[in-house]
Amino acid sequence: MAVAKVIEIIAASKDSFEDAIRQGIERAAETVSGITSAWVKEQSVVVEGGKITEYRVTMKVTFLLKAPKKSAARKK
């Protein structure tokens, strides 16, 4: 039986929304294994002097939980 967990992360990029998404997933994958999908919940920008200086995304990232190891007591 597969069980998944969803976490919410925020990522930013000076270049684009797509780059923010890519960086967010790559960074999350450094500490979370089994990522299967991500949903971009929100996009926003930082504006300074009338120009976009940063692209931000809020994502819900889904990953599969590892199956628990069966202990010797459970094998009985």
N, CA, C and O atoms as a Tinker XYZ file with bonds, in Angstrom:
   304  protein
     1  N      0.842000   -1.169000    0.000000    73     2
     2  CA     0.000000    0.000000    0.000000    64     1     3
     3  C      0.891000    1.237000    0.000000    63     2     4     5
     4  O      1.817000    1.338000    0.805000    81     3
     5  N      0.618000    2.162000   -0.887000    73     3     6
     6  CA     1.398000    3.399000   -0.971000    64     5     7
     7  C      0.706000    4.508000   -0.181000    63     6     8     9
     8  O     -0.512000    4.675000   -0.245000    81     7
     9  N      1.508000    5.254000    0.558000    73     7    10
    10  CA     1.004000    6.411000    1.301000    64     9    11
    11  C      1.851000    7.610000    0.900000    63    10    12    13
    12  O      3.079000    7.528000    0.867000    81    11
    13  N      1.190000    8.725000    0.594000    73    11    14
    14  CA     1.894000    9.925000    0.167000    64    13    15
    15  C      1.722000   11.036000    1.196000    63    14    16    17
    16  O      0.776000   11.038000    1.984000    81    15
    17  N      2.642000   11.961000    1.167000    73    15    18
    18  CA     2.575000   13.137000    2.025000    64    17    19
    19  C      2.727000   14.364000    1.141000    63    18    20    21
    20  O      3.412000   14.316000    0.119000    81    19
    21  N      2.091000   15.461000    1.530000    73    19    22
    22  CA     2.176000   16.714000    0.783000    64    21    23
    23  C      2.777000   17.778000    1.696000    63    22    24    25
    24  O      2.335000   17.966000    2.829000    81    23
    25  N      3.792000   18.469000    1.180000    73    23    26
    26  CA     4.389000   19.594000    1.898000    64    25    27
    27  C      4.259000   20.840000    1.029000    63    26    28    29
    28  O      4.116000   20.745000   -0.190000    81    27
    29  N      4.310000   21.980000    1.651000    73    27    30
    30  CA     4.230000   23.231000    0.899000    64    29    31
    31  C      5.588000   23.925000    0.974000    63    30    32    33
    32  O      6.166000   24.070000    2.051000    81    31
    33  N      6.084000   24.349000   -0.183000    73    31    34
    34  CA     7.357000   25.059000   -0.223000    64    33    35
    35  C      7.194000   26.352000   -1.023000    63    34    36    37
    36  O      6.288000   26.481000   -1.847000    81    35
    37  N      8.080000   27.290000   -0.765000    73    35    38
    38  CA     8.132000   28.547000   -1.504000    64    37    39
    39  C      9.516000   28.647000   -2.108000    63    38    40    41
    40  O     10.515000   28.427000   -1.422000    81    39
    41  N      9.581000   28.982000   -3.405000    73    39    42
    42  CA    10.863000   29.124000   -4.080000    64    41    43
    43  C     10.868000   30.430000   -4.863000    63    42    44    45
    44  O      9.819000   30.946000   -5.247000    81    43
    45  N     12.073000   30.955000   -5.094000    73    43    46
    46  CA    12.198000   32.229000   -5.800000    64    45    47
    47  C     13.315000   32.174000   -6.823000    63    46    48    49
    48  O     14.257000   31.391000   -6.698000    81    47
    49  N     13.194000   33.025000   -7.843000    73    47    50
    50  CA    14.204000   33.138000   -8.885000    64    49    51
    51  C     14.227000   34.567000   -9.400000    63    50    52    53
    52  O     13.197000   35.240000   -9.434000    81    51
    53  N     15.380000   35.018000   -9.790000    73    51    54
    54  CA    15.514000   36.332000  -10.425000    64    53    55
    55  C     15.128000   36.266000  -11.901000    63    54    56    57
    56  O     14.911000   37.302000  -12.529000    81    55
    57  N     15.039000   35.035000  -12.469000    73    55    58
    58  CA    14.850000   34.862000  -13.914000    64    57    59
    59  C     13.412000   34.644000  -14.374000    63    58    60    61
    60  O     12.948000   35.324000  -15.289000    81    59
    61  N     12.691000   33.689000  -13.741000    73    59    62
    62  CA    11.350000   33.352000  -14.236000    64    61    63
    63  C     10.608000   32.463000  -13.235000    63    62    64    65
    64  O     11.196000   31.922000  -12.298000    81    63
    65  N      9.291000   32.328000  -13.465000    73    63    66
    66  CA     8.505000   31.397000  -12.658000    64    65    67
    67  C      9.001000   29.976000  -12.879000    63    66    68    69
    68  O      9.133000   29.204000  -11.929000    81    67
    69  N      9.277000   29.631000  -14.142000    73    67    70
    70  CA     9.742000   28.282000  -14.462000    64    69    71
    71  C     11.036000   27.953000  -13.728000    63    70    72    73
    72  O     11.211000   26.838000  -13.236000    81    71
    73  N     11.945000   28.930000  -13.655000    73    71    74
    74  CA    13.195000   28.715000  -12.945000    64    73    75
    75  C     12.960000   28.559000  -11.441000    63    74    76    77
    76  O     13.625000   27.756000  -10.787000    81    75
    77  N     12.023000   29.318000  -10.901000    73    75    78
    78  CA    11.689000   29.183000   -9.479000    64    77    79
    79  C     11.132000   27.790000   -9.190000    63    78    80    81
    80  O     11.471000   27.182000   -8.175000    81    79
    81  N     10.286000   27.291000  -10.073000    73    79    82
    82  CA     9.731000   25.934000   -9.913000    64    81    83
    83  C     10.858000   24.907000   -9.948000    63    82    84    85
    84  O     10.943000   24.038000   -9.080000    81    83
    85  N     11.722000   25.013000  -10.955000    73    83    86
    86  CA    12.828000   24.063000  -11.104000    64    85    87
    87  C     13.734000   24.084000   -9.878000    63    86    88    89
    88  O     14.087000   23.029000   -9.351000    81    87
    89  N     14.111000   25.265000   -9.424000    73    87    90
    90  CA    14.984000   25.377000   -8.263000    64    89    91
    91  C     14.318000   24.826000   -7.000000    63    90    92    93
    92  O     14.963000   24.169000   -6.183000    81    91
    93  N     13.025000   25.101000   -6.853000    73    91    94
    94  CA    12.301000   24.601000   -5.685000    64    93    95
    95  C     12.260000   23.086000   -5.632000    63    94    96    97
    96  O     12.491000   22.491000   -4.580000    81    95
    97  N     11.964000   22.458000   -6.768000    73    95    98
    98  CA    11.900000   20.991000   -6.822000    64    97    99
    99  C     13.282000   20.398000   -6.605000    63    98   100   101
   100  O     13.436000   19.432000   -5.857000    81    99
   101  N     14.293000   20.974000   -7.259000    73    99   102
   102  CA    15.652000   20.448000   -7.097000    64   101   103
   103  C     16.122000   20.557000   -5.648000    63   102   104   105
   104  O     16.753000   19.636000   -5.129000    81   103
   105  N     15.825000   21.657000   -5.006000    73   103   106
   106  CA    16.231000   21.840000   -3.608000    64   105   107
   107  C     15.471000   20.890000   -2.691000    63   106   108   109
   108  O     16.059000   20.292000   -1.790000    81   107
   109  N     14.171000   20.749000   -2.915000    73   107   110
   110  CA    13.380000   19.827000   -2.093000    64   109   111
   111  C     13.891000   18.398000   -2.249000    63   110   112   113
   112  O     13.924000   17.643000   -1.277000    81   111
   113  N     14.287000   18.022000   -3.456000    73   111   114
   114  CA    14.765000   16.659000   -3.718000    64   113   115
   115  C     16.085000   16.355000   -3.011000    63   114   116   117
   116  O     16.465000   15.191000   -2.886000    81   115
   117  N     16.787000   17.395000   -2.546000    73   115   118
   118  CA    18.018000   17.163000   -1.793000    64   117   119
   119  C     17.738000   16.584000   -0.405000    63   118   120   121
   120  O     18.596000   15.916000    0.173000    81   119
   121  N     16.549000   16.834000    0.127000    73   119   122
   122  CA    16.233000   16.353000    1.475000    64   121   123
   123  C     15.000000   15.442000    1.530000    63   122   124   125
   124  O     14.782000   14.756000    2.528000    81   123
   125  N     14.204000   15.434000    0.475000    73   123   126
   126  CA    12.994000   14.611000    0.428000    64   125   127
   127  C     13.116000   13.651000   -0.746000    63   126   128   129
   128  O     13.344000   14.079000   -1.878000    81   127
   129  N     12.966000   12.365000   -0.487000    73   127   130
   130  CA    13.036000   11.399000   -1.587000    64   129   131
   131  C     11.629000   10.961000   -1.978000    63   130   132   133
   132  O     10.687000   11.082000   -1.196000    81   131
   133  N     11.507000   10.461000   -3.174000    73   131   134
   134  CA    10.232000    9.931000   -3.644000    64   133   135
   135  C      9.246000   10.979000   -4.121000    63   134   136   137
   136  O      8.042000   10.724000   -4.122000    81   135
   137  N      9.724000   12.171000   -4.533000    73   135   138
   138  CA     8.809000   13.207000   -5.039000    64   137   139
   139  C      8.159000   12.704000   -6.318000    63   138   140   141
   140  O      8.836000   12.240000   -7.235000    81   139
   141  N      6.833000   12.805000   -6.362000    73   139   142
   142  CA     6.100000   12.325000   -7.534000    64   141   143
   143  C      5.407000   13.435000   -8.312000    63   142   144   145
   144  O      5.136000   13.276000   -9.502000    81   143
   145  N      5.116000   14.562000   -7.655000    73   143   146
   146  CA     4.436000   15.642000   -8.368000    64   145   147
   147  C      4.498000   16.927000   -7.554000    63   146   148   149
   148  O      4.859000   16.934000   -6.378000    81   147
   149  N      4.131000   18.014000   -8.227000    73   147   150
   150  CA     4.044000   19.308000   -7.551000    64   149   151
   151  C      2.921000   20.104000   -8.197000    63   150   152   153
   152  O      2.704000   20.036000   -9.407000    81   151
   153  N      2.221000   20.849000   -7.379000    73   151   154
   154  CA     1.142000   21.710000   -7.841000    64   153   155
   155  C      1.517000   23.142000   -7.489000    63   154   156   157
   156  O      1.741000   23.463000   -6.322000    81   155
   157  N      1.585000   24.005000   -8.508000    73   155   158
   158  CA     1.896000   25.408000   -8.270000    64   157   159
   159  C      0.616000   26.074000   -7.790000    63   158   160   161
   160  O     -0.320000   26.288000   -8.560000    81   159
   161  N      0.596000   26.392000   -6.518000    73   159   162
   162  CA    -0.580000   26.950000   -5.860000    64   161   163
   163  C     -0.698000   28.450000   -6.102000    63   162   164   165
   164  O     -1.798000   28.976000   -6.270000    81   163
   165  N      0.444000   29.130000   -6.118000    73   163   166
   166  CA     0.420000   30.587000   -6.210000    64   165   167
   167  C      1.691000   31.099000   -6.867000    63   166   168   169
   168  O      2.769000   30.532000   -6.688000    81   167
   169  N      1.554000   32.170000   -7.625000    73   167   170
   170  CA     2.698000   32.851000   -8.217000    64   169   171
   171  C      2.632000   34.318000   -7.813000    63   170   172   173
   172  O      1.550000   34.902000   -7.749000    81   171
   173  N      3.791000   34.910000   -7.541000    73   171   174
   174  CA     3.837000   36.333000   -7.214000    64   173   175
   175  C      5.178000   36.890000   -7.666000    63   174   176   177
   176  O      6.113000   36.142000   -7.954000    81   175
   177  N      5.256000   38.201000   -7.724000    73   175   178
   178  CA     6.503000   38.850000   -8.107000    64   177   179
   179  C      6.833000   39.943000   -7.115000    63   178   180   181
   180  O      5.953000   40.485000   -6.446000    81   179
   181  N      8.116000   40.259000   -7.028000    73   179   182
   182  CA     8.581000   41.399000   -6.256000    64   181   183
   183  C      8.899000   42.489000   -7.276000    63   182   184   185
   184  O      9.592000   42.241000   -8.262000    81   183
   185  N      8.395000   43.679000   -7.037000    73   183   186
   186  CA     8.604000   44.794000   -7.958000    64   185   187
   187  C      9.372000   45.899000   -7.243000    63   186   188   189
   188  O      9.007000   46.325000   -6.147000    81   187
   189  N     10.429000   46.346000   -7.882000    73   187   190
   190  CA    11.218000   47.462000   -7.357000    64   189   191
   191  C     11.474000   48.437000   -8.501000    63   190   192   193
   192  O     11.958000   48.042000   -9.562000    81   191
   193  N     11.153000   49.697000   -8.286000    73   191   194
   194  CA    11.372000   50.708000   -9.316000    64   193   195
   195  C     10.598000   50.445000  -10.588000    63   194   196   197
   196  O     11.042000   50.799000  -11.680000    81   195
   197  N      9.428000   49.816000  -10.443000    73   195   198
   198  CA     8.597000   49.524000  -11.612000    64   197   199
   199  C      9.048000   48.322000  -12.421000    63   198   200   201
   200  O      8.513000   48.075000  -13.502000    81   199
   201  N     10.022000   47.568000  -11.923000    73   199   202
   202  CA    10.516000   46.391000  -12.643000    64   201   203
   203  C     10.447000   45.161000  -11.750000    63   202   204   205
   204  O     10.633000   45.245000  -10.536000    81   203
   205  N     10.180000   44.027000  -12.368000    73   203   206
   206  CA    10.149000   42.760000  -11.634000    64   205   207
   207  C     11.580000   42.390000  -11.265000    63   206   208   209
   208  O     12.456000   42.311000  -12.126000    81   207
   209  N     11.804000   42.164000   -9.976000    73   207   210
   210  CA    13.140000   41.785000   -9.515000    64   209   211
   211  C     13.216000   40.342000   -9.033000    63   210   212   213
   212  O     14.307000   39.791000   -8.888000    81   211
   213  N     12.055000   39.723000   -8.783000    73   211   214
   214  CA    12.050000   38.337000   -8.312000    64   213   215
   215  C     10.702000   37.694000   -8.604000    63   214   216   217
   216  O      9.646000   38.306000   -8.447000    81   215
   217  N     10.775000   36.429000   -9.038000    73   215   218
   218  CA     9.587000   35.613000   -9.284000    64   217   219
   219  C      9.481000   34.603000   -8.152000    63   218   220   221
   220  O     10.467000   33.952000   -7.806000    81   219
   221  N      8.298000   34.467000   -7.573000    73   219   222
   222  CA     8.103000   33.531000   -6.466000    64   221   223
   223  C      6.954000   32.574000   -6.765000    63   222   224   225
   224  O      5.952000   32.952000   -7.372000    81   223
   225  N      7.120000   31.342000   -6.332000    73   223   226
   226  CA     6.061000   30.343000   -6.453000    64   225   227
   227  C      5.861000   29.643000   -5.122000    63   226   228   229
   228  O      6.816000   29.377000   -4.392000    81   227
   229  N      4.619000   29.354000   -4.823000    73   227   230
   230  CA     4.268000   28.514000   -3.680000    64   229   231
   231  C      3.758000   27.210000   -4.267000    63   230   232   233
   232  O      2.828000   27.207000   -5.074000    81   231
   233  N      4.365000   26.105000   -3.862000    73   231   234
   234  CA     4.019000   24.799000   -4.432000    64   233   235
   235  C      3.651000   23.798000   -3.357000    63   234   236   237
   236  O      4.164000   23.848000   -2.239000    81   235
   237  N      2.763000   22.896000   -3.708000    73   235   238
   238  CA     2.472000   21.731000   -2.882000    64   237   239
   239  C      3.182000   20.560000   -3.550000    63   238   240   241
   240  O      2.885000   20.203000   -4.690000    81   239
   241  N      4.120000   19.972000   -2.825000    73   239   242
   242  CA     4.953000   18.898000   -3.357000    64   241   243
   243  C      4.515000   17.576000   -2.727000    63   242   244   245
   244  O      4.410000   17.462000   -1.506000    81   243
   245  N      4.264000   16.589000   -3.571000    73   243   246
   246  CA     3.812000   15.278000   -3.114000    64   245   247
   247  C      4.954000   14.277000   -3.218000    63   246   248   249
   248  O      5.655000   14.217000   -4.228000    81   247
   249  N      5.132000   13.490000   -2.158000    73   247   250
   250  CA     6.136000   12.432000   -2.193000    64   249   251
   251  C      5.605000   11.203000   -1.475000    63   250   252   253
   252  O      4.769000   11.296000   -0.576000    81   251
   253  N      6.113000   10.044000   -1.894000    73   251   254
   254  CA     5.684000    8.774000   -1.297000    64   253   255
   255  C      6.483000    8.496000   -0.045000    63   254   256   257
   256  O      7.699000    8.685000   -0.014000    81   255
   257  N      5.789000    8.043000    0.992000    73   255   258
   258  CA     6.450000    7.644000    2.229000    64   257   259
   259  C      7.020000    6.244000    2.056000    63   258   260   261
   260  O      6.407000    5.384000    1.423000    81   259
   261  N      8.187000    6.031000    2.618000    73   259   262
   262  CA     8.797000    4.709000    2.553000    64   261   263
   263  C      8.006000    3.757000    3.434000    63   262   264   265
   264  O      7.476000    4.147000    4.475000    81   263
   265  N      7.933000    2.515000    3.006000    73   263   266
   266  CA     7.254000    1.498000    3.803000    64   265   267
   267  C      8.062000    1.253000    5.072000    63   266   268   269
   268  O      9.291000    1.206000    5.019000    81   267
   269  N      7.393000    1.098000    6.205000    73   267   270
   270  CA     8.130000    0.849000    7.450000    64   269   271
   271  C      8.819000   -0.509000    7.398000    63   270   272   273
   272  O      8.313000   -1.459000    6.801000    81   271
   273  N      9.976000   -0.578000    8.032000    73   271   274
   274  CA    10.685000   -1.848000    8.119000    64   273   275
   275  C      9.969000   -2.711000    9.125000    63   274   276   277
   276  O      9.576000   -2.240000   10.193000    81   275
   277  N      9.799000   -3.969000    8.792000    73   275   278
   278  CA     9.131000   -4.886000    9.704000    64   277   279
   279  C     10.103000   -5.303000   10.793000    63   278   280   281
   280  O     11.204000   -5.778000   10.514000    81   279
   281  N      9.684000   -5.120000   12.031000    73   279   282
   282  CA    10.537000   -5.508000   13.159000    64   281   283
   283  C     10.409000   -7.004000   13.407000    63   282   284   285
   284  O      9.500000   -7.655000   12.891000    81   283
   285  N     11.321000   -7.535000   14.197000    73   283   286
   286  CA    11.289000   -8.966000   14.526000    64   285   287
   287  C     10.019000   -9.312000   15.264000    63   286   288   289
   288  O      9.496000  -10.415000   15.103000    81   287
   289  N      9.499000   -8.383000   16.084000    73   287   290
   290  CA     8.281000   -8.645000   16.847000    64   289   291
   291  C      7.066000   -8.755000   15.923000    63   290   292   293
   292  O      6.142000   -9.518000   16.206000    81   291
   293  N      7.060000   -8.016000   14.845000    73   291   294
   294  CA     5.915000   -8.047000   13.922000    64   293   295
   295  C      5.909000   -9.307000   13.064000    63   294   296   297
   296  O      4.857000   -9.700000   12.561000    81   295
   297  N      7.049000   -9.939000   12.889000    73   295   298
   298  CA     7.138000  -11.109000   12.019000    64   297   299
   299  C      6.454000  -12.320000   12.615000    63   298   300   301
   300  O      6.160000  -13.280000   11.904000    81   299
   301  N      6.199000  -12.286000   13.900000    73   299   302
   302  CA     5.607000  -13.458000   14.577000    64   301   303
   303  C      4.191000  -13.676000   14.186000    63   302   304
   304  O      3.556000  -14.615000   14.666000    81   303
